[in-house]
C-alpha cells in the first residue's frame, strides 16, 4: 500500500472538505497517513484526527518556527499524547535557520528536549531542517538519536548529508520537490539504497510540479512514487513496497519479516540462491547492516534447497506476468551448481527465459568448465566484472583466490560469450572502477555485451 509519511490535515486548507480529501487518498491506494504536529494547537488536533480516521496515525512535537512557545504545559501535553497507541512518533522538530521565526538558541534547546522525549518514549523522530543541516546532524549525534531513528522530512541535503542521516538510522523523506525543475533531489534519489527512503507530501504544501500553486493532498503521493520509480528504473509497485516496508519497520517497529527465497523487482522474478561468495567486494550490499531490497528481506538464515527455489518462483509466476527468472543472491550461485541446475531445469517448464547472475568464478569453483551445463538450461548470463586488470580486481573485489581470479573470470566470459547464452558483462559506476577501461576490455570479447549498473550509496 501507499503510505504518506508526512501530512498536516488539521490545517485550515482542509477545513471544508477533509472527508473528500481522505476519500481521494484511499481511492489512490493510500493506506496510511502520518499526521505530523507543528504547534501547540496542532497537538489536540492531531490526536483528534487519529481517532476520527482509522488510517491516520500521529506524531506530536513542535516545529522550530514555534520553539519560542515551548513551556512545561505544552511538554506535559505532548508526553501525555505519546502514551496513546496511535501516536507513533515525535515531531516535527528540528532547526530552521532560513526564516528564524524563533531564536536559534531556543530552537536548539527545544530540539534537544524533544529528542530526549523521543528517547524516553522510544519513538522515532520526524526532523525538519532548513539551512541548518550541520547543527541538526550534530545535535542528533550528541543526543543519541540513533537509538530511535526517524525521518528526515523534505530532505534538504545531498549525498554526503544523506549518508550521515542514514548512518544515524534515519530515513530520507521524498516528496513533491522530486518533480521540480532544477531540483537536486532526483540525483540523490537515484542512488539511495531502497531501504533508506519513505514517500511524503507535506500537504497542503510542496505539491508536485504539475500542481504547483494548488493545495497539495495525500492522494498525490502516488505522483511522487511514479516519479521515483522512473528515476530509479524500477516499477511503481517496487517503490511503493520499499517505502511501505521502510516506514513499517521504523514507525510500527515491524520485525520478524521472513527471508525471501524468490521475489519480484522490475518485472522479473529473482531467486536468492546463496549468501556464500568467493569475493568480498568493497561495494557489496551484503556488507550493509540492513539487507532489505525494495521491501524484501534477503537475509536468509540458510540457503534454500532446489525444491524450495522452484516452489517459491513457481508461486510468483502464477501471480502475474514477468519477463524472466534470474538466479542471483548476495553470494555466488555457482557455489551451488548442482542445486542451481536442478532448480533451473525444473523451472524451464514455466516458459520464461532463465538468466544467471554470476561473478564468473564458476569454473574455478567447480574445477571444470561448467559453461556447457549452464548453456543447456540458461538463456542468458550476466557476469559482474568491475575491474579491467588483475590488480584492480584484487583491490575492488577482494577474491579468495587472489589476482588469479581475474584470469578465471575472463576465461569464463569468453566461454560464456561463445555459448548459446546471451552474455552481458556488467560494471558498477563505483569510485575506483575504470568504466571505460572495462568497456574496452569487454569489446575485445566477441558476442559479449556491456552494461553499466548504478551503484547505490552505502
C-alpha positions in Angstrom: 0.0 0.0 0.0 1.0 3.6 -0.4 2.0 5.5 2.8 2.1 9.2 3.1 4.6 9.7 5.9 4.0 13.5 6.3 0.7 15.3 6.3 -0.9 18.3 8.0 -4.5 17.5 7.7 -5.5 19.8 10.5 -4.6 23.0 8.7 -7.2 25.4 7.5 -6.8 24.5 3.9 -8.6 21.2 4.7 -11.4 22.5 6.9 -14.1 22.4 4.3 -13.6 19.0 2.6 -11.4 16.8 4.7 -13.6 13.8 4.3 -13.3 14.1 0.5 -9.5 14.5 0.8 -9.3 11.3 2.8 -11.6 9.5 0.3 -9.4 10.6 -2.7 -6.3 9.3 -0.8 -7.9 5.9 -0.2 -9.0 5.8 -3.9 -5.4 6.4 -4.9 -4.2 3.5 -2.8 -3.0 5.4 0.3 -3.5 3.0 3.2 -1.9 5.1 5.9 -1.0 8.8 6.6 1.2 10.2 9.3 -0.4 13.4 10.6 2.5 15.5 11.9 2.0 18.1 14.6 3.7 21.5 14.4 2.4 23.9 17.1 0.6 23.9 20.4 -2.9 23.9 18.8 -1.9 21.0 16.5 -1.3 18.7 19.4 -5.0 18.3 20.2 -5.9 18.3 16.5 -3.5 15.5 15.7 -4.9 13.3 18.5 -8.4 14.0 17.3 -7.6 13.1 13.7 -6.1 9.7 14.7 -9.4 9.0 16.5 -11.5 10.1 13.6 -9.8 8.2 10.8 -8.6 4.6 11.1 -5.8 5.2 8.5 -4.3 8.3 10.2 -1.6 8.0 12.8 0.1 10.9 14.6 3.4 12.5 15.5 3.5 15.1 18.3 6.1 17.8 18.6 6.8 21.5 17.9 8.2 22.9 14.7 11.3 25.0 15.1 9.3 28.1 14.0 7.3 27.7 17.2 10.1 26.7 19.6 9.6 30.1 21.3 6.2 28.8 22.5 7.6 25.7 24.3 6.8 25.5 28.0 6.1 23.0 30.7 2.4 22.9 30.0 3.0 22.0 26.3 5.6 19.5 27.2 3.2 17.7 29.6 0.5 17.6 26.9 2.9 16.1 24.3 4.1 13.5 26.8 0.6 12.5 27.7 -0.3 12.2 24.0 2.7 10.0 23.4 1.2 7.4 25.7 -1.6 6.9 23.1 -1.3 3.8 20.9 -1.9 5.7 17.6 0.7 8.4 18.4 3.8 6.8 16.9 6.5 9.5 16.6 7.8 12.8 17.9 7.8 15.8 15.6 8.1 17.7 13.6 11.0 19.1 15.4 14.4 20.4 14.3 16.1 23.6 13.2 15.1 26.3 10.6 17.7 29.0 10.1 16.0 30.1 6.9 13.2 32.0 8.4 14.4 32.3 12.0 10.9 32.6 13.4 12.3 31.5 16.8 15.7 32.4 18.2 18.3 29.9 17.1 19.5 29.0 20.6 15.9 28.4 21.6 15.4 26.2 18.6 18.4 24.1 19.5 17.3 23.9 23.1 13.8 22.7 22.3 15.1 20.3 19.6 17.3 18.7 22.2 14.4 18.5 24.6 12.2 16.7 22.1 14.9 14.3 21.2 15.1 13.4 24.9 11.4 12.8 25.0 11.6 10.6 21.9 14.3 8.5 23.6 12.3 8.2 26.8 9.2 7.1 24.9 11.2 5.1 22.4 9.5 6.8 19.4 11.2 7.8 16.1 11.7 11.5 15.4 10.4 13.5 12.4 13.0 16.0 11.7 12.7 19.4 9.9 16.0 21.0 8.9 16.4 24.0 6.6 19.7 25.9 6.1 20.8 24.1 9.3 21.9 20.6 8.5 25.3 20.8 10.2 23.8 21.8 13.5 20.9 19.4 13.1 23.0 16.3 12.5 25.4 17.3 15.3 22.6 17.6 17.8 21.1 14.3 16.7 24.5 12.6 17.2 25.2 14.3 20.6 21.8 13.4 22.0 22.0 9.8 20.8 19.0 9.9 18.4 20.3 6.9 16.5 18.7 4.8 19.3 15.3 5.5 17.9 16.0 6.8 14.4 13.4 8.7 12.4 12.6 10.5 9.2 14.4 13.5 7.7 11.4 15.2 6.3 11.7 17.1 2.9 15.4 16.1 2.9 17.5 19.2 2.4 20.9 17.8 1.5 23.0 15.9 -1.0 24.8 12.6 -1.0 27.1 13.3 1.9 24.4 14.6 4.1 22.2 11.7 3.2 24.9 9.3 4.2 25.2 10.9 7.6 21.5 10.8 8.2 21.3 7.1 7.1 24.2 6.2 9.3 22.2 7.6 12.3 19.3 5.3 11.4 17.1 8.0 9.7 15.1 7.6 6.5 15.0 10.2 3.7 11.6 11.8 3.2 11.0 12.2 -0.6 8.1 14.4 -1.7 6.9 16.9 -4.4 10.3 18.6 -4.8 11.5 15.3 -6.6 9.4 16.5 -9.6 10.6 20.1 -9.6 12.8 21.5 -12.4 16.4 22.2 -11.3 15.9 20.2 -8.1 19.0 18.3 -6.9 16.8 15.7 -5.2 16.5 13.4 -8.3 20.3 12.8 -8.4 20.2 11.7 -4.7 17.0 9.7 -5.0 18.5 7.7 -7.9 21.3 6.3 -5.7 19.7 5.9 -2.3 19.5 2.4 -1.0 16.0 1.1 -1.4 15.9 0.6 2.3 16.5 4.3 3.0 13.5 6.3 1.8 9.9 7.0 2.5 7.3 8.9 0.5 5.5 12.0 1.7 3.5 15.0 0.5 3.9 17.6 3.3 0.3 18.5 2.3 -1.0 21.2 2.0 2.5 22.3 1.0 5.0 21.2 -1.7 2.6 19.9 -4.4 4.2 18.1 -7.4 5.3 20.1 -10.4 2.1 19.8 -12.4 0.1 21.0 -9.4 2.3 23.9 -8.3 0.3 26.8 -6.9 -2.5 24.5 -5.6 -3.2 22.8 -2.3 -1.3 19.5 -2.0 -3.1 16.4 -0.6 -2.2 12.8 0.3 -3.5 11.3 -3.0 -0.6 13.0 -4.8 1.9 10.8 -3.0 1.2 8.4 -6.0 2.8 11.0 -8.3 6.0 11.0 -6.1 6.0 7.2 -6.2 5.8 7.1 -10.0 8.5 9.7 -10.5 10.8 8.0 -8.1 10.3 4.7 -9.9 11.1 6.3 -13.3 14.3 7.9 -11.9 15.4 4.5 -10.4 14.4 2.4 -13.4 12.0 0.4 -11.2 8.3 -0.3 -11.2 5.9 1.9 -9.2 5.0 -1.2 -7.2 8.6 -1.7 -6.3 9.0 1.8 -4.9 5.7 1.5 -3.1 6.7 -1.8 -1.5 10.0 -0.4 -0.4 8.6 2.8 1.1 5.9 0.9 3.0 8.4 -1.6 4.4 10.8 1.1 5.5 8.0 3.0 7.2 6.6 0.0 8.9 9.9 -1.1 10.3 10.6 2.3 11.6 7.3 3.6 12.7 5.5 0.4 13.7 8.6 -1.5 14.6 7.7 -4.4 12.3 10.0 -7.2 12.9 10.4 -10.9 12.0 9.9 -10.3 8.3 10.7 -13.7 6.7 13.6 -14.0 4.3 12.7 -14.1 0.6 13.7 -17.1 -1.4 12.2 -15.6 -4.5 11.0 -12.0 -5.1 9.9 -9.7 -7.9 11.6 -6.5 -8.9 11.4 -4.5 -12.2 9.1 -7.0 -13.7 11.3 -10.1 -13.2 11.4 -12.9 -10.7 14.7 -13.2 -8.8 15.8 -16.3 -6.8 18.0 -15.8 -3.7 20.3 -18.8 -4.3 23.0 -18.2 -1.6 25.0 -15.9 0.6 28.2 -17.8 0.1 30.7 -16.0 -2.1 34.3 -16.2 -3.4 34.5 -12.4 -3.5 34.3 -9.9 -0.7 33.7 -6.8 -2.8 34.2 -3.4 -1.3 30.8 -2.4 -2.7 28.7 -5.5 -1.9 25.3 -4.9 -0.4 25.7 -7.8 2.0 28.2 -5.8 3.9 25.4 -3.5 5.0 23.6 -3.8 8.2 20.2 -3.6 6.6 19.9 -6.1 3.7 16.4 -5.1 2.6 15.9 -4.7 -1.1 12.7 -2.9 -2.3 11.0 -4.2 0.8 12.3 -7.8 0.7 14.4 -9.3 3.4 17.3 -11.0 1.7 18.9 -12.2 4.9 18.3 -16.0 4.7 19.4 -18.0 7.7 20.2 -20.9 5.5 20.4 -21.4 1.7 17.2 -22.7 0.1 17.0 -26.2 -1.3 16.4 -26.7 -5.0 12.8 -27.6 -4.4 12.3 -24.5 -2.2 13.6 -22.3 -5.0 11.3 -24.0 -7.5 8.3 -23.7 -5.2 8.9 -20.0 -4.4 9.5 -19.0 -8.0 6.5 -21.0 -9.3 4.2 -19.4 -6.8 5.2 -15.9 -8.0 5.0 -16.9 -11.7 1.3 -17.9 -11.1 0.5 -14.5 -9.7 1.4 -12.3 -12.7 3.3 -11.8 -15.9 7.1 -11.5 -15.7 9.9 -11.0 -18.1 12.4 -13.6 -16.9 13.6 -15.6 -13.9 17.0 -14.6 -12.6 19.2 -16.8 -10.3 21.2 -14.5 -8.1 21.7 -13.8 -4.4 24.1 -11.9 -2.2 26.6 -14.6 -2.9 27.8 -16.6 -5.9 25.2 -19.0 -7.3 27.8 -21.3 -8.9 28.9 -22.2 -5.4 25.8 -24.4 -5.5 26.0 -25.6 -9.1 24.1 -28.9 -8.6 21.2 -27.3 -6.9 21.3 -24.3 -9.3 21.0 -26.6 -12.3 18.3 -28.8 -10.7 16.1 -25.8 -9.9 16.7 -24.2 -13.4 15.7 -27.4 -15.2 12.5 -27.6 -13.2 11.6 -24.0 -13.8 12.1 -24.4 -17.6 8.5 -25.6 -17.7 7.2 -22.2 -16.8 8.2 -20.9 -20.3 10.1 -17.9 -19.0 13.7 -17.1 -20.0 16.2 -18.0 -17.4 19.2 -15.9 -16.5 22.2 -16.4 -14.2 23.9 -13.5 -12.4 27.4 -14.6 -11.5 30.8 -13.2 -10.6 32.4 -15.5 -13.2 34.2 -17.8 -10.8 32.1 -20.9 -11.7 34.8 -22.8 -13.5 37.4 -22.0 -10.8 35.0 -23.0 -8.0 33.9 -26.3 -9.6 37.3 -27.1 -11.1 35.8 -27.8 -14.5 34.2 -26.0 -17.4 30.5 -25.7 -16.3 29.5 -23.4 -19.2 28.1 -26.2 -21.3 25.9 -27.4 -18.4 24.7 -23.8 -17.8 24.0 -23.3 -21.5 21.7 -26.3 -21.6 19.2 -24.5 -19.3 20.0 -20.8 -19.1 19.1 -18.4 -21.9 21.4 -15.6 -20.6 24.2 -15.0 -18.2 25.3 -11.7 -16.6 28.8 -11.5 -15.3 29.9 -8.9 -12.8 33.4 -7.7 -13.7 34.0 -4.3 -12.1 37.7 -4.2 -13.0 39.9 -4.1 -16.1 43.1 -5.8 -14.7 44.3 -8.1 -12.0 45.4 -5.5 -9.5 42.2 -3.6 -9.8 40.1 -6.7 -9.4 42.1 -7.8 -6.4 41.6 -4.4 -4.8 37.9 -3.9 -5.5 36.6 -7.5 -5.5 39.0 -9.0 -2.9 38.7 -12.6 -4.2 39.6 -15.6 -2.1 41.8 -16.8 -4.9 43.8 -13.5 -5.2 44.8 -12.0 -8.5 44.5 -15.2 -10.5 40.7 -14.9 -10.0 40.7 -12.2 -12.7 42.1 -14.6 -15.3 39.4 -17.1 -14.3 36.7 -14.5 -14.9 38.0 -13.6 -18.3 38.2 -17.3 -19.3 34.6 -17.9 -18.1 33.5 -14.8 -20.0 35.0 -15.9 -23.3 33.4 -19.4 -22.9 30.0 -18.0 -21.9 30.0 -15.5 -24.8 30.9 -18.2 -27.3 28.0 -20.4 -26.0 24.3 -20.2 -26.9 23.6 -17.9 -23.9 23.3 -14.2 -24.3 26.3 -12.9 -22.3 26.3 -9.5 -20.7 29.2 -8.1 -18.7 28.3 -5.5 -16.0 30.3 -3.0 -14.1 29.3 -0.6 -11.3 29.8 3.2 -11.6 31.6 2.9 -8.3 34.5 5.1 -7.3 37.7 3.4 -8.4 36.1 1.4 -11.2 37.5 2.4 -14.6 34.4 2.0 -16.6 35.9 2.9 -19.9 38.8 0.5 -19.5 36.3 -2.2 -18.7 34.3 -1.3 -21.7 37.4 -1.6 -23.9 38.3 -4.9 -22.4 34.8 -6.3 -23.0 34.7 -5.1 -26.6 37.6 -7.5 -27.3 35.4 -10.5 -26.4 33.2 -11.5 -29.4 29.4 -11.5 -28.6 29.8 -10.1 -25.1 27.6 -7.1 -24.3 28.5 -4.4 -21.9 26.3 -2.6 -19.3 27.0 -0.1 -16.6 25.0 -0.5 -13.4 24.1 2.2 -10.8 25.9 2.0 -7.5 23.6 2.7 -4.6 25.3 4.6 -1.8 26.0 3.0 1.5 
